[in-house]
Amino acid sequence: MGFSTLDYIILVIYLIAIALFGMLRGGKQQTAKDYFLGRDVIPWWVVCLSIVAAETSTLTFISIPGLAYIANLNFLQVTMGYLLGRIVVSFVFLPSYYKGELSTAYAFLERRFGAKTRSLASVVFLFTRIAADGVRLFATAIPLKFVMGVDYPTAIAVLALVAVIYTYVGGVRGVIWVDAVQMVVYFGGAIVAALLLIDMNPGGLAGATRLASEAGKFQIFNLGFGEGFWTTPYTVVAGLLGGGFLSMASHGTDQLVVQRVLTTKSLAGGQKALIGSGIIVIVQMALFMVVGLLLYGHYAGAPVSALGLARADEVFPRFIVEGLPPGVSGFIIAGLLAAALSTLAGSISSMASSTVLDLYKPRAGADLTPAKELRASRIVTVLWAGMLVLSALFFMNTPQTVVELALSIASFTYGGLLGTFLLGLLFKTPKQEDAIAGFMGGILVMVTVISLNVVAWTWFTLIGVIATVTIGMGLAMLGKGRESKEGTGQ
C-alpha cells in the first residue's frame, strides 16, 4: 500500500505535538540538578512507563518481532529473569540509594569506596552506553529508512539531530513524561498491527498462526540440558539467571534507569516503578513476539532473504509501510519514532549527567556556579549526541539482530559494574583498591570469555559478577590477613 500523504501528515503533526508536550512538561531548568533529576517529584507510575519505554521501545518494536520470525518464543524466559532481577534491585539496592541524596548511581560507590571507584564506574558506563545506544540509534533508523526512502547514515543523522534538540530543551522531566505517553502509544500500535494481521488472514486467528504453530514457534520453555547448554542463550536456566543478573545490572547500576528511579524521590515509589516495569516488560515482549509469529504466517514463512530484506529487523517495518491502510501506518510509525526519540534523549541525558556530575563537577573547583554547570551540561549533551551517531554508523553492517547485539554489548561490562556494587552493598571488608582490582579483573575475564566464544551472551553478566566479587573479596581477605599479622607483630 505504501506510505501515503495522510501518513506523512499524521507523522509530522504527531511528532511536533509530542515535542511540544515534552518541552511544556520539562519546564525551566536553573541548575544541572533540575536538568538531570527534575525539580519536582514525578509519579511512580509515570516513571514505571518511562523505564519500559527507555529500555525496550525501539528494540522491542523492531527486533523482537524479527527474532520471533526467525526463531520462537524462547526469549520470554529471559524476560522472566528480568522481573526477578528488578525485585532484587528494589529491596537490596534501592534502600542504599535513598539514604542521603544521590545524584547518580555511581555516587553510591564514592560514598562506599571513594572517588576513584566512582570515576571508574562512570567511565565504564559511558563506554558501554555509547556502544549499546549506538545500536539503538541504528535500530530506530531502520523504519525511517523505509518511510523516507533514504540511506541509513541520513536516517541516523536526522534522528540524532531531533533527539539532541529535544534533550537540550526539555531535560529529564520532559523526557520521562514523553516516554510514558509514547509507551502507551506504541503498545497500542502493536495491538492494532496484530489485529490487522489476524483480520487479513481468511482463516482468522487460527489461519494466521497455523504455519507458526506447525513450525514449533510457540515454544516458550527450553530446558536445554545436555549438549549446547552453555552456548544456547534461551534456556530456562540461562534465561532466568542471565536475565536476572542482566536486569540487576541494567536497573541497579546503569544511570539510564537509575536516573529515572531517583526522580520519584521516595523508596516506595522507586520500588513500585521498578517492579511494575518488570511485569509490563513480560507482557510487552510477549505481544511483540506474537506479532512476529503473525508476520511469519502473513509472509507464508518465507526466509528473510526471499522477502528482499537484508535482516530480520526489517520484516515488521516493511509490513507497517506496505501492508497497513493509509493513516494506520502513519500512526504506528509516529508512535515508534517518538518513543525512540525519547529513548535516545534519555540515553543522551544519562551520559551527560554521569559526565558532568561524576567526572566534571568533582574536579571543577569552587568557582563552578549553577549557571556554568547547566551550560556545561548542555554542551556535553550535544557532544554525546555526536558520539552516538558515530557509534550507530559503526554497527550498520552487523548481521546479528539488533536486540541481541545491544544486550550482548551491555552484558560485556555489566558484570563488573554489578559485581562492584555487590561488593559495596553486601560486604564490609573490601576497600577501594579491592573494588577497583575486582572491577578491572572482572572485565578482563569477560574479554577472555567473549574472545573464546564458549558461552552464550546470557551468561556474560553472571560470569562477570562472579569474577569481580571473587577477585575483590580475595584481595580484601589477603589484606585483612596482612593487617592482622602486622598487628600481632608476626
C-alpha positions in Angstrom: 0.0 0.0 0.0 2.9 2.3 0.7 3.3 5.3 2.9 0.6 7.8 1.9 0.3 11.6 2.1 -2.1 11.1 5.1 0.6 9.0 6.8 3.2 11.8 6.4 0.8 14.4 7.7 0.0 12.3 10.8 3.7 11.6 11.3 4.7 15.3 11.2 1.7 16.5 13.4 2.3 13.8 16.0 6.0 14.5 16.4 5.5 18.2 16.7 2.7 17.8 19.2 4.7 15.3 21.4 7.8 17.5 21.2 5.8 20.5 22.5 4.3 18.3 25.2 7.8 17.3 26.3 9.0 20.9 26.5 6.0 22.0 28.4 6.3 19.2 30.9 10.0 19.7 31.2 9.6 23.3 32.4 12.5 25.6 33.0 15.8 24.4 34.4 18.0 26.6 36.5 20.7 24.1 37.7 22.2 20.9 36.5 20.2 19.1 39.2 17.0 20.4 37.7 18.2 19.3 34.2 19.2 15.8 35.2 16.9 14.9 38.1 13.9 17.1 37.8 12.8 19.8 40.2 9.6 18.1 41.5 8.5 14.6 42.4 7.4 12.6 39.3 4.6 10.0 40.0 5.9 6.4 40.3 3.6 5.1 37.5 4.9 7.7 35.1 8.5 6.6 35.9 7.4 3.0 35.6 6.2 3.5 32.0 9.2 5.6 31.2 11.6 2.8 32.3 9.8 0.4 30.0 10.0 2.8 27.1 13.6 3.7 27.7 14.9 0.1 27.8 12.8 -1.5 25.1 11.0 0.9 22.8 12.9 0.7 19.6 14.5 -2.7 20.0 11.1 -4.2 21.1 9.2 -2.7 18.2 11.6 -3.7 15.5 13.9 -6.5 16.6 11.7 -8.7 18.8 9.2 -9.4 16.0 12.1 -10.2 13.8 13.6 -12.5 16.4 10.3 -14.4 16.7 10.0 -14.6 12.9 13.3 -16.5 12.6 13.2 -18.4 15.9 10.4 -18.9 18.5 9.2 -17.6 21.9 12.2 -18.9 24.0 13.3 -15.2 24.6 10.4 -14.9 27.0 12.4 -16.9 29.5 14.9 -14.0 29.7 12.1 -11.5 30.4 11.0 -13.6 33.4 14.6 -13.3 34.7 14.2 -9.5 34.1 11.4 -9.4 36.7 13.4 -11.4 39.3 16.3 -9.1 38.9 14.2 -6.0 39.4 12.8 -7.4 42.6 16.3 -7.9 44.0 17.3 -4.4 43.0 14.2 -2.9 44.6 14.9 -4.5 48.0 18.7 -4.7 48.0 20.0 -1.7 46.0 17.3 1.0 46.3 17.3 1.3 50.1 21.0 2.3 50.0 20.4 4.7 47.1 17.7 6.6 49.0 20.0 7.1 52.1 21.2 10.6 51.7 20.9 12.5 48.4 22.5 10.7 45.4 22.8 12.4 42.0 23.8 9.3 40.1 24.1 5.6 40.7 27.9 5.9 41.0 27.7 8.4 43.8 27.0 5.4 46.0 30.3 3.9 45.1 32.1 7.1 46.1 30.3 7.1 49.5 31.2 3.4 50.0 34.7 3.1 48.5 36.0 6.5 47.3 36.1 9.0 44.4 38.3 6.8 42.2 35.8 4.0 42.2 33.0 6.4 41.2 35.0 7.8 38.4 36.0 4.4 37.0 32.4 3.1 37.1 31.2 6.2 35.4 33.7 5.9 32.6 32.9 2.2 32.0 29.2 3.1 32.0 29.8 5.8 29.3 31.7 3.5 27.0 29.1 0.7 27.4 26.2 3.1 26.9 27.7 4.8 23.8 28.1 1.3 22.2 24.7 -0.1 23.2 22.8 3.1 22.4 24.6 3.3 19.1 22.8 0.1 18.3 19.5 1.6 19.5 20.0 4.6 17.2 20.7 2.4 14.3 17.6 0.3 15.1 15.5 3.5 15.1 16.9 4.4 11.7 15.5 1.2 10.1 11.8 2.2 9.9 12.8 5.8 9.0 14.8 4.4 6.0 11.7 2.6 4.8 9.4 5.6 5.3 11.6 8.3 3.8 13.5 6.2 1.3 16.9 7.5 2.5 20.0 5.6 3.4 20.9 4.6 6.9 23.5 7.4 7.5 21.0 10.1 6.6 18.3 8.5 8.8 20.7 8.2 11.7 21.8 11.9 11.4 18.2 13.1 11.2 17.1 11.2 14.3 20.2 12.3 16.3 19.6 15.9 15.5 15.9 15.8 16.6 16.9 13.9 19.8 19.6 16.3 20.9 17.3 19.3 20.4 14.6 17.6 22.4 17.0 16.7 25.2 18.7 20.2 25.2 15.4 21.9 25.8 13.3 19.5 28.0 15.7 18.0 30.5 15.0 14.7 32.1 11.5 15.6 33.3 10.3 16.3 29.8 12.0 13.1 28.6 10.2 10.9 31.3 6.8 12.3 30.6 7.1 11.8 26.8 8.4 8.3 27.4 5.3 7.4 29.4 3.0 8.7 26.8 4.8 7.0 23.9 5.0 3.7 25.7 1.2 3.6 25.7 1.0 4.8 22.1 3.4 2.2 20.6 2.0 -0.6 22.8 -1.4 0.3 21.3 0.2 0.4 17.8 1.4 -3.2 18.3 -2.1 -4.3 19.2 -3.5 -2.7 16.1 -0.9 -4.3 13.9 -1.7 -7.7 15.5 -5.4 -7.3 15.0 -5.0 -6.3 11.3 -2.7 -9.3 10.7 -5.4 -11.6 12.0 -8.1 -9.8 10.0 -6.1 -10.0 6.8 -6.0 -13.8 7.0 -9.1 -15.6 5.7 -8.8 -18.2 8.5 -8.7 -15.6 11.2 -6.5 -16.2 14.3 -6.3 -20.0 13.6 -5.2 -19.3 10.0 -2.8 -16.6 10.9 -1.0 -18.7 13.5 -1.2 -22.1 11.7 2.3 -22.0 10.0 4.0 -20.7 13.1 2.4 -23.5 15.2 3.4 -26.2 12.7 6.9 -24.9 12.8 7.0 -25.1 16.6 7.4 -21.4 17.0 5.1 -21.2 20.0 7.6 -23.0 22.3 8.3 -20.8 25.3 10.4 -23.1 27.6 13.5 -24.9 26.6 15.2 -26.8 29.4 18.4 -27.0 27.3 20.2 -29.6 29.4 22.8 -31.6 27.5 24.9 -30.6 24.5 24.9 -26.9 23.9 23.8 -25.9 27.5 26.4 -23.1 27.8 26.2 -21.9 24.2 22.3 -21.8 23.8 21.2 -18.3 25.0 17.5 -19.0 25.5 17.1 -21.9 28.0 15.3 -21.9 31.3 18.5 -21.6 33.4 20.3 -19.2 31.1 17.2 -17.1 30.7 16.3 -16.8 34.4 19.9 -16.4 35.6 21.1 -14.4 32.6 18.0 -12.2 32.5 18.0 -11.8 36.3 21.6 -10.6 36.6 21.4 -8.5 33.4 18.3 -6.8 34.9 20.1 -6.3 38.3 22.9 -4.6 36.4 20.9 -2.5 34.0 18.3 -1.4 36.6 20.6 -1.2 39.6 23.8 0.2 38.2 23.0 1.8 34.9 22.5 5.6 35.1 19.9 5.4 32.2 17.4 3.7 34.5 18.7 4.8 38.0 18.4 8.5 36.9 14.6 7.9 36.3 14.1 5.9 39.5 15.6 8.7 41.6 13.1 11.2 40.3 10.4 9.5 42.3 12.1 11.0 45.4 10.9 8.1 47.6 12.0 4.4 48.2 8.4 3.1 48.0 7.8 5.0 44.7 11.1 3.7 43.2 10.3 0.1 44.2 6.8 0.2 42.7 8.1 1.8 39.5 10.9 -0.8 39.1 8.8 -3.9 39.8 5.9 -2.7 37.8 8.2 -2.2 34.8 9.2 -5.8 35.0 5.7 -7.0 34.8 4.9 -4.8 31.9 8.0 -5.9 30.0 6.9 -9.5 30.1 3.5 -8.6 28.6 5.1 -6.3 26.1 7.7 -8.8 24.9 5.0 -11.5 24.5 2.9 -9.1 22.4 5.7 -8.2 20.0 6.8 -11.8 19.7 3.3 -12.8 18.8 3.3 -10.1 16.1 6.5 -11.7 14.7 4.7 -15.1 14.6 1.7 -13.5 12.8 4.1 -11.9 10.3 5.5 -15.4 9.8 2.0 -16.6 8.8 1.4 -13.4 6.7 4.5 -13.9 4.6 3.9 -17.7 4.4 7.1 -18.5 6.3 9.3 -17.0 3.6 13.0 -16.6 4.5 14.1 -13.0 5.2 16.2 -13.0 2.0 13.3 -14.1 -0.1 11.4 -11.0 1.0 14.2 -8.9 -0.4 15.4 -7.8 3.1 18.9 -7.8 4.5 17.9 -8.6 8.1 15.1 -9.9 10.2 14.8 -6.5 11.9 13.3 -5.1 8.7 10.3 -7.5 8.5 7.9 -5.6 10.7 8.9 -2.1 9.4 8.2 -3.4 5.9 4.8 -4.6 6.9 4.0 -1.3 8.6 4.8 0.7 5.5 3.5 -1.7 2.8 0.8 -3.7 4.5 -1.3 -1.3 6.6 -4.1 1.0 5.4 -3.4 4.8 5.0 -3.4 6.6 8.3 -2.7 3.5 10.4 0.9 3.3 9.1 1.5 6.9 10.0 0.1 6.4 13.5 2.3 3.4 14.3 5.4 4.8 12.7 4.8 8.2 14.6 4.5 6.4 17.9 7.6 4.3 17.2 9.8 7.2 16.2 8.6 9.5 19.0 9.2 6.7 21.6 12.6 6.0 20.0 13.5 9.7 20.2 12.5 9.8 23.8 14.7 6.8 24.5 17.6 8.3 22.7 17.0 11.6 24.6 17.1 9.7 27.8 20.3 8.0 26.8 22.0 11.2 25.9 20.7 12.8 29.2 22.1 9.9 31.3 25.5 10.0 29.7 25.6 13.8 30.1 24.6 13.6 33.7 27.3 11.0 34.5 29.9 13.0 32.7 29.0 16.3 34.5 28.1 15.0 38.0 30.6 12.1 38.3 33.6 13.4 36.3 33.4 17.2 35.7 31.8 18.7 38.8 34.1 17.0 41.4 37.1 18.4 39.6 35.8 21.8 38.6 36.6 23.7 41.8 34.8 26.2 43.9 34.2 28.7 41.2 31.7 26.4 39.4 28.4 28.3 39.5 24.9 26.7 38.9 24.7 28.6 35.6 28.1 27.4 34.4 27.2 23.9 35.5 24.0 24.0 33.5 25.7 25.4 30.4 28.4 22.6 30.6 25.6 20.1 30.9 24.0 21.2 27.7 27.3 21.3 25.8 28.1 17.8 26.9 24.7 16.7 25.8 25.5 17.8 22.2 28.9 16.1 22.3 27.4 12.8 23.3 24.8 13.0 20.6 27.6 13.3 18.0 29.3 10.3 19.5 26.1 8.3 19.2 26.0 9.0 15.5 29.5 7.6 15.0 28.6 4.5 17.1 25.4 3.9 15.1 27.3 4.1 11.8 29.8 1.6 13.1 27.1 -1.1 13.8 25.3 -0.7 10.5 26.6 -3.8 8.8 26.2 -6.3 11.6 24.3 -9.5 10.7 23.0 -10.0 14.2 19.5 -8.9 15.3 19.9 -5.5 17.0 18.2 -6.6 20.2 20.7 -9.4 20.7 23.6 -7.2 19.8 22.6 -4.4 22.2 22.1 -6.9 25.1 25.5 -8.6 24.3 27.3 -5.3 24.4 25.6 -4.4 27.7 26.5 -7.8 29.2 30.2 -7.2 28.4 30.7 -4.7 31.3 27.6 -5.1 33.3 29.1 -8.0 35.3 32.0 -5.8 36.5 29.6 -2.9 37.4 27.2 -5.2 39.2 29.9 -7.1 41.0 31.5 -3.8 42.3 28.1 -2.6 43.6 27.5 -6.0 45.3 31.0 -5.8 46.9 29.9 -2.5 48.5 26.3 -3.5 49.4 26.9 -7.0 50.8 30.4 -6.9 52.2 32.1 -4.6 54.7 35.7 -5.8 54.3 36.6 -4.7 50.7 38.3 -1.3 50.3 38.7 0.9 47.3 41.7 -0.8 45.9 40.0 -4.2 46.3 36.9 -2.9 44.5 38.9 -1.4 41.6 41.0 -4.5 41.2 37.9 -6.7 41.2 36.2 -4.4 38.7 39.1 -4.5 36.2 39.7 -8.2 36.8 36.0 -8.9 36.0 36.2 -7.0 32.8 39.4 -8.8 31.8 37.8 -12.2 32.5 34.9 -11.1 30.2 37.3 -10.1 27.4 38.7 -13.7 27.6 35.3 -15.3 27.8 34.0 -13.4 24.8 37.2 -13.9 22.8 37.0 -17.7 23.3 33.2 -17.7 22.3 32.5 -20.6 24.6 29.2 -19.4 26.3 26.1 -17.5 25.1 25.6 -13.8 25.9 23.0 -14.6 28.6 25.8 -15.9 30.8 28.1 -12.9 30.4 26.8 -10.8 33.3 26.8 -13.7 35.8 30.3 -14.7 34.9 31.5 -11.1 35.3 29.8 -10.8 38.7 31.4 -14.0 40.0 34.8 -12.9 38.7 34.6 -9.4 40.2 33.3 -10.5 43.6 35.8 -13.4 43.9 38.8 -11.2 43.0 37.6 -8.3 45.2 36.9 -10.4 48.2 40.1 -12.5 47.7 42.2 -9.3 47.8 40.2 -8.0 50.8 40.8 -11.2 52.8 44.5 -11.1 51.9 44.8 -7.5 53.0 42.9 -8.3 56.3 45.3 -11.2 56.9 48.3 -8.9 56.4 46.9 -6.3 58.7 46.3 -9.0 61.3 49.8 -10.3 61.2 51.2 -6.7 61.4 49.0 -6.0 64.3 50.4 -9.1 66.2 54.0 -8.4 65.2 54.3 -11.6 63.2 
